[in-house]
Amino acid sequence: MIQPAFLIDTDWVIDHLKGRSAVTRRLHELQPGGLALSVVSVAELWEGVFFSRDPGHSQSLLEQFLSGVAILPVDDAVCRRFGRLRGSLRLQGKKVADFDLLIAASALCRNLTLLTNNRRHFEHIEELRIESLRG
């Protein structure tokens, strides 16, 4: 698999699986550059599968999507980056949800652009590159 250039946030995967054409189109455009997903997002997506109206269908869609992306672990480098980011933000009186911070740390450690439409979740992380299809 190609070295990824982009890390997909959970919201983009959900939008893609729900058939939002703008997200699907952009993912296809970026696929040659390499796409990745944090194991944190994978865990969030499995929650959605298990509590969906049709878990069997949702599982099939998710497994098909996952087969085309690299899954990135939360390794020691990500944990260290998370710790520095969380502590720095805390000193500034800013809060970012832990899952979002782990996703951001994964992108930063691997020099990836984060694909998310939840800019406000990541706005306090200055060095993070973000691509968004909304606002």
C-alpha positions in Angstrom: 0.0 0.0 0.0 1.2 3.5 -0.8 2.6 5.7 2.0 -0.4 7.8 3.0 -0.5 11.6 2.7 -4.0 12.1 4.2 -5.6 11.0 7.5 -9.4 10.7 7.3 -11.4 11.8 10.3 -14.3 9.7 11.4 -16.9 12.2 10.1 -15.7 11.9 6.5 -16.0 8.1 6.6 -19.5 8.4 8.0 -20.4 10.9 5.2 -18.9 8.7 2.6 -20.8 5.6 3.9 -24.0 7.6 3.9 -23.5 8.5 0.2 -22.5 12.2 0.5 -21.2 12.6 -3.0 -18.8 15.6 -2.3 -16.9 13.5 0.3 -16.9 10.4 -1.8 -15.7 12.3 -4.9 -12.9 13.9 -2.9 -11.7 10.6 -1.3 -11.5 9.1 -4.8 -9.4 12.1 -6.0 -7.1 11.8 -3.0 -6.8 7.9 -3.1 -3.7 8.0 -5.4 -1.9 10.1 -2.7 -2.6 7.4 -0.1 -5.4 7.5 2.6 -5.1 6.4 6.2 -7.4 6.1 9.2 -6.5 6.1 12.9 -7.3 3.1 14.9 -9.2 5.5 17.1 -11.6 6.3 14.2 -11.9 2.6 13.4 -13.2 2.1 17.0 -15.7 5.0 16.7 -16.9 3.5 13.3 -17.4 0.1 14.8 -19.7 1.7 17.5 -21.7 3.1 14.7 -22.0 -0.3 13.0 -23.1 -2.1 16.1 -25.8 0.4 16.9 -27.1 1.1 13.4 -30.5 0.1 12.0 -28.9 -2.7 9.9 -25.6 -3.8 11.5 -25.0 -6.5 8.9 -25.2 -4.0 6.0 -23.2 -1.4 8.0 -20.5 -3.9 8.8 -20.2 -4.9 5.1 -19.9 -1.2 4.0 -17.3 -0.5 6.7 -15.2 -3.6 6.0 -15.2 -2.7 2.3 -14.0 0.9 3.1 -11.3 -0.3 5.5 -9.8 -2.6 2.9 -8.8 0.4 0.9 -7.0 2.5 3.6 -4.0 2.1 5.9 -4.9 1.7 9.5 -2.5 3.6 11.8 -1.9 2.4 15.3 -1.6 4.6 18.4 2.1 3.9 18.9 4.7 5.4 21.3 5.3 8.4 19.0 1.6 9.2 18.9 1.3 8.8 22.7 4.2 11.2 23.2 2.8 13.8 20.8 -0.6 13.5 22.5 0.9 14.1 25.9 2.7 17.2 24.7 -0.3 18.6 22.9 -2.7 17.9 25.7 -0.5 19.4 28.3 0.2 22.5 26.2 -3.5 23.0 25.5 -4.4 22.5 29.1 -1.8 25.2 30.1 -3.5 27.6 27.6 -6.9 26.8 29.1 -8.0 25.1 25.9 -9.7 21.7 25.6 -9.8 19.2 22.8 -11.5 15.8 23.2 -9.0 13.0 23.8 -10.1 11.0 20.7 -9.7 14.1 18.5 -6.4 14.8 20.1 -5.2 11.2 19.4 -6.3 11.6 15.8 -4.5 14.9 15.5 -1.4 13.5 17.1 -1.4 10.6 14.5 -1.6 13.1 11.7 1.2 15.3 13.1 3.5 12.4 13.8 3.3 11.2 10.2 3.1 14.6 8.6 -0.4 13.9 7.2 -3.2 16.3 6.2 -6.3 15.7 8.2 -9.5 15.4 6.2 -12.3 16.6 8.5 -15.4 18.8 8.4 -15.2 19.2 12.2 -12.7 22.1 12.1 -13.8 23.3 15.5 -12.7 20.0 17.1 -9.1 20.8 15.9 -8.9 24.6 15.7 -6.6 24.9 18.8 -3.9 22.6 17.2 -2.1 25.2 15.2 0.4 23.1 13.3 -2.2 20.6 12.1 -3.0 20.8 8.3 -6.7 20.4 7.7 -8.8 20.0 4.5 -12.5 20.5 4.9 -15.4 20.6 2.5 -17.4 22.8 4.7 -16.6 26.2 6.4 
